[in-house]
């Protein structure tokens, strides 16, 4: 593949949308494939899933993406870091989310996912791309998390989770988001 020019990027607000989607790897029967077309937008095709390639579940009547809508705006975000020696670089990816409060639903979600292998979908703030974090060979796990009540008047009551994976950079997901029934 020949290198191509990278066009000027459009400025969008920092951060992610207040909704993320989480699914357990064990529930997934097919994962999306990458379009390896080297013509035209070759660099984009290295990270975009095929639009006709959806993540499908073993039992679509009982399985799908859980929707997490409790994120605090302007406090959650994604970071990618390229690590390793020359010739053996790998990507590490972390999605840090801060959820409102310490309700039974929030704490129950934290308990459920703390040792599971997952994939996560999230969107840029203001309607940008949908990103796929994790894949069967490199699933997402929780690397750290906690909850606090705050100490003084005006402090936030919040639960923090960091989803982490290493291997390849996240992908731009173009398929359907099949939600839990």
C-alpha positions in Angstrom: 0.0 0.0 0.0 1.2 3.5 -0.8 1.0 6.3 1.7 -1.6 8.9 1.0 -2.1 12.4 2.3 -4.1 12.8 5.4 -6.7 15.5 4.9 -7.3 18.4 7.3 -9.4 17.3 10.2 -12.6 18.9 11.3 -12.6 20.2 14.9 -15.2 18.5 17.0 -15.9 19.0 20.8 -13.7 16.9 23.1 -15.2 13.9 24.9 -17.6 11.1 24.3 -21.4 10.8 24.2 -23.1 10.1 27.5 -24.2 6.6 26.3 -21.9 3.6 25.8 -22.8 0.0 24.8 -21.3 -3.0 26.4 -21.5 -6.7 25.4 -19.8 -9.8 26.8 -17.4 -11.6 24.5 -19.0 -15.0 25.4 -22.4 -13.8 24.0 -21.0 -12.9 20.5 -21.1 -15.3 17.6 -19.7 -13.0 14.8 -17.7 -9.9 15.0 -17.4 -7.3 12.2 -14.6 -7.6 9.7 -12.4 -4.8 8.4 -12.6 -3.8 4.8 -9.1 -4.3 3.5 -9.7 -2.5 0.2 -6.4 -0.7 -0.6 -8.0 1.6 -3.2 -9.3 5.1 -2.6 -9.4 5.8 1.1 -6.8 3.1 1.9 -5.8 4.5 5.3 -9.5 4.7 6.5 -10.1 1.2 5.4 -7.5 -0.1 7.9 -9.7 0.9 10.8 -13.3 0.9 9.4 -15.6 -2.1 9.8 -17.6 -3.2 6.8 -21.0 -1.5 6.9 -22.7 -4.9 6.1 -20.8 -6.6 9.0 -22.8 -6.5 12.3 -21.9 -7.9 15.7 -24.3 -10.7 16.1 -25.2 -12.6 19.3 -25.6 -16.4 20.0 -29.2 -15.8 21.2 -30.6 -12.5 19.9 -33.8 -13.0 21.9 -31.9 -12.7 25.2 -28.5 -11.2 24.4 -27.3 -7.9 22.9 -25.5 -4.7 23.9 -26.4 -3.3 27.3 -26.9 0.5 27.2 -25.2 2.6 29.9 -26.6 6.1 29.9 -25.4 7.4 33.3 -22.2 9.0 32.1 -21.4 12.5 33.5 -20.9 14.9 30.5 -17.4 16.3 30.0 -15.8 13.8 32.4 -15.4 10.7 30.3 -13.0 10.1 27.5 -10.8 7.7 25.4 -7.0 7.5 25.1 -4.8 5.5 22.8 -1.1 5.1 23.4 1.4 3.4 21.1 3.9 1.4 23.2 6.8 -1.0 22.7 10.2 -1.2 21.1 10.9 -0.3 17.5 9.5 -3.1 15.3 7.2 -4.4 18.0 4.8 -1.6 18.7 1.3 -2.2 20.0 -1.7 0.0 20.9 -3.1 0.3 24.4 -6.5 1.7 24.6 -8.4 3.0 27.6 -11.9 4.3 27.9 -12.5 6.0 31.3 -16.1 6.6 32.2 -17.6 8.4 35.2 -21.2 7.4 36.0 -23.6 9.5 38.0 -24.1 8.2 41.6 -23.9 4.9 43.3 -27.4 3.5 42.6 -28.0 -0.2 42.8 -28.0 -0.3 38.9 -24.6 1.5 38.7 -23.0 -0.7 41.4 -24.6 -3.8 40.0 -23.2 -3.0 36.6 -19.7 -2.5 38.1 -20.0 -5.9 39.9 -21.2 -7.7 36.8 -18.4 -6.4 34.5 -15.4 -6.3 36.8 -13.9 -9.7 35.7 -15.6 -10.2 32.3 -14.2 -10.0 28.8 -16.2 -7.5 26.7 -16.4 -5.3 23.7 -17.5 -1.7 24.1 -19.1 0.7 21.6 -19.0 4.5 22.2 -19.6 7.6 20.1 -17.8 10.9 19.9 -19.7 13.8 21.4 -22.1 15.6 19.1 -22.8 12.7 16.8 -19.4 11.7 15.6 -18.2 8.2 14.6 -19.1 5.1 16.6 -16.0 3.3 17.9 -15.5 -0.4 18.6 -13.1 -1.1 21.5 -12.0 -4.7 21.8 -12.4 -7.9 19.8 -12.4 -11.6 20.5 -8.7 -11.9 20.3 -8.1 -8.8 22.4 -11.1 -8.2 24.6 -11.8 -5.3 26.8 -11.5 -5.7 30.6 -11.9 -3.3 33.5 -8.5 -2.2 34.5 -9.6 0.0 37.4 -12.7 1.4 39.0 -14.2 2.7 42.2 -17.1 4.6 43.7 -17.3 7.5 46.1 -19.9 9.5 47.9 -18.0 12.8 48.0 -17.1 14.4 51.2 -18.3 18.0 51.2 -21.3 19.8 50.0 -21.1 20.1 46.2 -18.9 17.1 45.7 -20.0 14.6 43.1 -21.3 11.1 44.0 -19.9 9.0 41.2 -18.6 5.6 40.1 -15.5 5.4 37.8 -14.6 2.6 35.5 -11.7 2.3 33.0 -12.2 -0.2 30.2 -8.8 -1.3 28.8 -7.5 -3.4 25.9 -4.2 -3.8 24.1 -3.2 -5.1 20.7 -4.8 -3.1 17.9 -6.2 0.4 17.8 -9.9 0.8 18.1 -12.0 0.5 15.0 -14.7 2.7 13.5 -17.9 0.6 13.7 -20.4 0.9 10.9 -22.8 -1.9 11.7 -26.0 -2.1 13.6 -26.0 -1.9 17.4 -28.2 -4.8 18.5 -29.5 -3.9 21.9 -30.6 -6.2 24.7 -34.3 -7.1 24.1 
